[in-house]
């Protein structure tokens, strides 16, 4: 491996690490319970939904997926359209992609590994996988 290749690999690893750190933000604190106007909690406190009601690109943006991926072009990771094309005929694609989103991956798309994204819930990972697969060319 030449010096230029080593530098590119090192730069890619640094960018990947920075993107992973950017994606590791804690979830915001839960909203305070609903009150009856006098500070007394009501019988039905406001509960956050089980999964974020964001869809598609908005969810990818909220979970910082777009720091490494783009819809139509390779960035650090593969373009989402390329992922959709690779998994187009795979009946287990949603499950496979959701697991890769949460657990990370290595060697499927080149030398740069995808770090695990534990801040993405299982439901969000499934939503993201379905959206990615919808981008077939």
N, C-alpha and C positions, 0 to 999 in steps of 0.2 A: 504494500500500500504506500503510495507516494505521500509526500508532505501535504500537498494540496488536499488529497483525499482525507487524510487524518484531520486537517483543519476543518474541512466541511463536516465531517462526522462529529467533531468536538463541538462545533457551532450548533449543529442540529441537536445534539444532546443538551446543550445549555438552553436553547430555545424551548425544547420539549419540557425541561425541568421548570423553566419559568412559567410556561403555559399551565403545567400541572399545578404549580403553586397558586396561580391565579384562579384555578378552578376549585381550590380547596377552601373556599369561603364557607363559614358556618351558616346554617340557615338562620334567618332572622328570628328573634324571640316571638313566641305566640302572642296574639292580640289579647288584651285584657278581657276578662269576662264581662258580659253585658250586665248593666245595673239598672235598677228601677228608678233612677234619677236621684235617689237619696243615698247612693253608695251601696245599697243592699243588692247582692247578686240576685238576678232573676232565676226562675226555675229552669230555664233553658239557656245556659251560657253559650256564647258564640264559639263554635268549634271550627278549626281550620279544616278545609277539605282534605280527604285522604291523599289525593295527588294534586299537583299543581295544575290548574285548568288552562295551561298554556299549550299551544299546539304547534307542531312543525318547527319552523325556523325560529319562532319566538322562544320556544323551549330550548332549542339548541343554543340560542344567544344567551338565555338566562343561565344556562349551565356551563357557559364558556366553551362549548364545543367548537365554536367558530374561531377560537384562537388557533386551532391546529387544522381544522377542516373548512373547506368551502364547498358550495354546491357543485360548481362547474369546473373547478381547477384544483390541482394538487397544491397543498401548502406544506405543512410539516407532515400531515397525514394525507391519505387519499381523498380525492373529490367524492362527495356523497353519490353523485351519479355513477361513478366507477364502482362504488360499493354495491349500489342497487343493481348494476349490470352483472356483477360477479355472482350475486345471490338470487338473481331473477328466477331461476328454476329450482331453487332449494326450498322444499316444503317446510323445513325447520329454520328458515332464515330469520324470522322474528326472534325466536328463542336464542339462536346462535349470536345474532347481533346484540341483543339485550345483555347476554352474558359477557360479551366482549366489551361492551360499554362499561359495565360495572366492574369487571374483573381485569380489564386490560388485555393486551395481546402482544405477541412478539413474532416477527418473521413472516407474517401474512402479506405485508405490503412493503417490505424492504427492511433495512437495518435498524431504523428508528422504532423502538417499541412504543406502544400506546400504554400510558400508565392507567392503573385502575382509577375509576371515578366513583368512589363510595358515596359521595355527596349526592349522586343521582339515585333516586329511589327506584325500586324494581318497576313500579308502574310507569315512571318517567322513562326508564330505559326501554320499556316495551313501546311506549308512545314514540320515542325517538327512532327506534328501529322501524316501526311502521311508516313513519314519515320518510325516512331514508329510502326505504323500499319503494315508496310511491314516486320517487324521482327517476324511475327507469327512463332511459333515453327513448 
